[in-house]
């Protein structure tokens, strides 16, 4: 494989860099680079700028906003967005439910949902995990019982990211309790304004409120909101999760964090020099960079193979990207935390609970919250233990 970019690819990369630098608000990029939580308006603003250039859903069918790009262009776009500390297009919309509707939905569903999903006029959240049904997702218990032209949904979802912003939720629900657990699941689209839905925040260890519990109490969902066939939702979920796992690698993001760690190391005194003069620290940087390069080559292979696979056949190699990508993200955040040292935690005023001005190098006060938050990446999208089982079955025949 020739990893050198062609002149056309270099021109596209330069165009992307220019747009991201000139059109994405610098204050948003700074907050994301620091590890601060972004507002809904921040994410909508960036999503729509990218969509205006045709960059939010390039992997979708062309009739719904996609681009006839070679796989390398998609790889370049994703990496440059991450390296520039730009909020990516909302993954629940563009990488999860959008491709499922485009591939398995009927024509009415495509016309109704795909254009507003691409432009973030509809904000989606993901209703998969439940208490006791996370990595073993097929054991989910939220049920949907047919009642005339509707389904009656009862149950609970948990760890539902950004549900507080969502207009709609795509849900896995059990429609046949007698079948094998993977064969009795369906894929429903549910309006979050429907009576009977309650959203309750979960405060995470970094102090954020990005995840939630969602409760369904006799929620009536039109049967026309069923995607594909009843009891085939497990197949659609596997397709969706393969897309999610490929994106979880986030190579560009890890590169950006390493660059930030190098910068801060040069500003951190140690002995007669700086932390950057410590050979052990440089060894840690080099080790992560070598692994990132290997992962980058693997991701390019997966992306290149994607054009030759059927749209509904996920590539099991995405599990490799998910495992190694999440491990390297965690390694990069641990490095940042160690660079920040005692400045890693934000200072809190004892009297009013507000954040005090940072006392270390700019941005270091968020190193520990980001470190804690990124413990999750080896779990969501299917835990790394489950991904190893998938690899063993797909490649080793175990």
Secondary structure, DSSP 8 states (H G I E B T S, - for coil): ---S--HHHHHHHHHHHHHHHHHS-HHHHHHHHHT----HHHHHHHHHHHHHTT-SSTTS-GGGT-----HHHHHHHHHHHHHTT---S-HIIIIIIHHHHHHHS-HHHIIIIIHHHHTTSS-EEEE--BTTBSSSGGG---EEEEETTEEEEEEEE-S-TTGGG-SEEEEEEES-SSS-GGGSEEEEEEETTSTTEEEEEE--TTS---EEEEEEEEEEEEGGGEESSTT-HHHHHHHHHHHHHHHHT-HHHHHHHHHHHHHHHHHSEETTEEGGG-HHHHHHHHHHHHHHHHHHHHHHHHHHHHTTS-TT---TTHHHHHHHHHHHHHHHHHHHHHHHGGGSS--B-TTT--B---SSSTTGGGHHHHHHHGGGGGTTTS-HHHHHHHHHHHHS--
